[in-house]
């Protein structure tokens, strides 16, 4: 089975989500979870020169990573700024710089106002300075997807000029999320066939809700590294979510990663808490309801040789399957919940409880497993004869005139 390398950029690209900012201790906590619990191969933790607070956060993460033997897995975004970013990264204790270069002719000539030759020279100069300062270098080809669409000759000119430079990886971002699964495959395959000696990463954005599908296509084309974020955090519509790409890579492509699937849900909940961005209840793998069967026919099928199971078993991700209680439940759902509680009912009692739950569902009342014992008690005692209540004793306390 082919191995895919995973870079998580929650702490850099994910922090570009509107309203999201991680404190230094939160960054350190997330970095530890990513590297030591999930076992992500690499993490991108910040952009250079953002703020003094960011510098201190990066410094803390790098100090911790150095003590734990992870420093070469910690990466920081740098810019072509005559060595300023490189000095910032080195001073913070970083060892890997991800240099942001222009992957489309439009960005090169209109944003930088440079010719391709001038841009190539600036990149070479920055790489040389990074190596002198003892840093490893990866490069981002920003807006690469538009470069392949509108100016592929520029992309190839750039890579031809840089392929013999001391670069570890060239990272191919769909910066504006314009790709689809077909173009993702074609463009990635073109790069891999033309430059088989280079390690390529693919970095998807989710503007058309195709990030996970595009990751599938890039991996199928032979891409060696995939970028993602926890819970799909990221600018605009976000990045490819780690939880979903894991399921796709492992199940749909039968590729391997180093990720511990059992920790996915735990880490997602921590990042949800720190970021303040709620996980949609129907989000694959990590959503609150994605392992909940609602229809009674599904629960019945699960009792008959797991007819409604697929490979996404909740136990893989540290979760359990649940059976919702409501108007679509039916006896099978209720029976599953009763089994979990260790309660057994005869057919007559089961029918009465089912009718009560359906009636509550019709009224839009939410019923949980914890409610079942009370519903059972109420339903089964409903037909009993009225009993007189004898008041044996009482006391009355008055608080009039007392002050708190």
N, C-alpha and C positions, 0 to 999 in steps of 0.2 A: 504493500500500500504506500502511495506517495505521501510524503510529509509536507504539510503546509505550515509556514511560519505565521504567527499572529502578532501584529503590533496593535496595542490598544492606545488610543489617543484621547481617552476621556478627559485627562487632566490638561490637555492642550486644546484640541479641536472641540472636545465636548464642552469646555468652559466658554466657548464662543456662543453657546446657547443663550438666547436673550434672558437676562435676569439671573444667570448662574455664575457664581463666583465661589471657589473653594478656599477656605481658610488654610493656613499652613499645616495645621494639625490634621485637617480633613484630607489634604493632598497626601500627606505622609500615610495616613490610614488607608486611603484608597490604593496608593502605590504598594503597600504591604499586602493588601488583599489580592491585588492583581498578580503580583509576582510570586507570592508564597502560598496563597490559597488556590487561586485559579490556575497558576503556573503559566501565565502569559509569557511568550518568548521575549517581547520587548514592550516598553511603554514610552510614550512621548508625553512629557510632563509640563511643558511650558514653551512660550516664545521668549526669546532673549529680549532684554531691554524694555519689558512691559512696565515694571514699577519696582520700587524698592521692596515692597512687600512680596512681590513675586520672586525677587532675587533671594530673599530669606527663605521662602518656601522651597525653592529649588535647592538651595544650599542644604537644608535639613534633609530633603529626600536623598540627595547625593551622599551626604554623610552616612545616613542609615544604609543606603545601598552598598556603599563601600565596605562597611563592616560586615554585611551579609553576603558579600561576593556577587552582587548584582549590578555593579556600576556600569559594566559594558552593555547592560540591557536598558539603561536609562538614556533617553534621547531628548534633545532640546532643539527647537526650531531656531535657525539663525538666518541672517540676511546678508546680501552682498553690500556691505557697508564699510569696506576698507578695514576690516579686522575688528570693528567695535563689538559685533556679536560674538566673535570668537573669544575675545578677551573676557566678555561677560560670562560666557559659558565656562571658560577655564577657571575664572575667579570663583564661580559658584560651585566648582568641584566636578563639573560634567566632563565626560570623556567622549561623547558622541554628538556631533552637530549634524542636523538635517538642514542643509542649505536650500533656501527657497529661490529657485531659478524660474525663468519664464519658458513655458512649454508651448506657447503659440506665438506666431509672428506678430499678431495683433497686440498682444500684451508687451512684447519686446519693443516694438516700434512706437506704440502709442502711449503706453504707461511709462516705460523707461526712457523712451525717445532715444533708443540706441539701435545701431545696426546689429545683425546677428553676430558679426565678427567682434564688435565691441563687447557684446554681452558674453560671448565665449571667453574673451580675454579676462573679463572681470571675474567670471566663475573660476577660471584657472588660478588667478591671483588669490582668490579667497581659499580655495582648496590648499594651495601651497602654504598659506599662512596658518591654516588649521593644522596641517601636518607638522609644521615647525613647532607648534604649540602642543603637540602630542595628542591631537584629537582624531578620532575616526570620523569619516565623512560619508553621509548619504546625501543625495540630492533629490529634491522635489522638482518635477517639471510642471509647475503651476499652469492650469488651463490646458493640460495635455490633450484632453478629449477634444476641445475645440481646435487645438493644433492639428490633430490627426484628421479632423473633419475638413478644415479650411486651408491648412498649410503643412501637409505632411512632409514636404521637402525641407521645411525649416526644422521640424522635429528630428529628421534623419541627419541633417547638417549638424545639429547640436550634439546628438549622441555620437556621431562619427568623430567629432572633435574632442569628446570627453571620454570615450570608451577606454583609453589607455591611461587616464588619470587615476590616482589612488583613491577610487571611490568604492565603497562596499556595496551599495545598492542604488539603483535609480528607481524612484517612486513615481508612479503614474496616476495622478489624481484626476477624477472626473469632477473638477472644481465646481462647476455650475450644475451638476447633476443632469447632463443632457443625454447621456448614453442610454441605450436599451440593450437587452441581452444579446442581440445579434451584432450590434456595433461594438459592444464590449469584447465579445469573442474575437471579432475580426481584427480590431486594433491591437489587442493584447497578443494575438497570434502573430500578427505582422512584426511586432517588436521582438518577440521571442525567436522567430525564425531568422530575422535579420541579425540579431545579436545574441546568439545562444550562449555566449560566455558571460553575459551580464545577468546579475540577479535583479529581478524586477518585483516591485510591490505594486498592488492595486489599491487605490483609495477612492471609495464610492461615496457619493452624496445622494440623498433620497428625494430630490425635488419632484420626480415623477413617480415616487413610491416604487422604484425599481432597484434600489440599492442592493437588496439581498439577491435578486435575480441577476443583477450585473456581476456580483461577486461570484455567483455560481458559474457564469459564463467565463469570467476571467480565470477562475481556477481550472475550469475544464480546458481552457486554451493552454494551460501550463504555467500560469503565474505562480511564483514561489512564495510570495508573502501577501497577506491580506490585512488591511487596516480596518479598525472598527472602534466603536465606543460602547460603553455599558448603557443599556436602555435606549440606544440610538441617539444619544445626545449629540448636538452639533448645530452649526449655523443653519438658519432657515429651517428646512424640513429635517435636518439632522443627517447623521452618518449611518452606515450599516450597523445594526445592533449585533453585538457579540453573540447573544443568545440564539438569534435566528441563523446567523451564518454558521455557527457550530453545528446546528441540526442539519443544515443543508450540506455542509462539507462532509460530515460524518455519515449521513444516511443517504443522501442523493448522489454523492460522488465517491463514497467509500474511501475518502482520504483521511489521513491521520493528522491530529494536532496534539500538542502537549497539554491541552486544557483539561482540567478536572471538571467534568460536567456537573458533578454533585454539588459544586460550590456556586454554580451560576445564579441560582435564585437568591441565595444569601447575599452575594455581592451586589446584585441588582437592587435589593431592598435597602442596603446601606447607601448606595449612590442615590437612590430615590429620596432618602431622608436628607442627605447632605445637599442635594441639588434643589429640592423643593419641586421637582418636576414629577408629576404622578405618572405611574405606569398604567396605560389603558388596561381595563379589565380583560379585554379580548386580545391582548398582545400575545403572539405565539410564545410558547415555552414559559414565559414569566408572568403573564397576565393572571389576575386573580381567578378568572373563571375558565381558563383554557383546559383545565383537567376536570371540569365539572360536567357530568351528563345531566341533561334536563329531561329529555323525553323518556317516558317509561319504557318504550320499545328498545331503547339503547341499553338501559339498565338490564332489561330482560336478556338481551343478546350477550351482555357481558357475563351474565350468570350461566350462559350456555356456550362455554368454550371461548370466552372473550371475543365475541364476534365484532364488537365495535372498538377494539383496540387497534392502534397502529404502532409503528416503531417509536413514536414519541411517548414512551412510558414515563409517567411523572416521577417515578423513583430514580430515573437517570439524573434528574435535576434537583434532587433533594426534596421532592414533593409527594403528595398522595392524591389518588383519584377521589373525587367527591360526587355525590348524587344529589342534585337539587330537589327541593320539596316545593311543589306548587301545583297549579292546575293541570300541567302536562306530565306530572310525575308518574302517576299510575302506581300499582302495587309494587312493581319491581324496585323502583327508586326507594319507596318507603321501607321495603324489606331490607335493602342494602344498608340503610341508615340504622334500622333496628338491630341488624347483625353487629354493626360497629358498636352499638350500645349494650349488646348482650341481652336483648329483649326478644322474646318469641311470642307471637300472637296466633290464635286460631283464625280460621277463615272468616268467621262472622265478625270478630273484633277487627280484623284487618280491613274488612270492607267498610266498617264504620269509621275507622281512622282515615282511610283513603278519602271517603266522602267529605269528612271534615276538612282535610287539607286542601282538597279541590275547591271547596266552598271558600276557604280563606284566600286561596289564590285568585278566585274570581273577584274578590274584594281588594285585590292588590296588596294583600297582607303578606309580608315576608315571613317565611317559616324556615327555621334552622333545625339542625339536629338536636340542639339543646332544648328546643321547644317540644320535642316529641313526647317525653315522659308526661308533661303537663297536659298535652292534647289527649294522650291515651287515658290519663286519669279522668279527665273531664268527660270524654266520650263514653267510657265504660261505666261511669257512675251516673250518666245522664238519665238512664231509665230506672234507676233505683227509686224506691218509694221515698217520699218526703219524710224527713226525720225531724222530730222536735228538738230544739236546742235548749238545754237547761242552763241558765246562768247561775253558777254556783257562788260567785263572789265578784265584787268589783270595788274599785277605789276611784275617787275623784279628786284631782288636784287643781287648784285655782292659782293663777299667777297674776291676778289683777293687782295693780299698784306696785309690782316689783320692778326694779330697774336692772337693766343688763349690767 
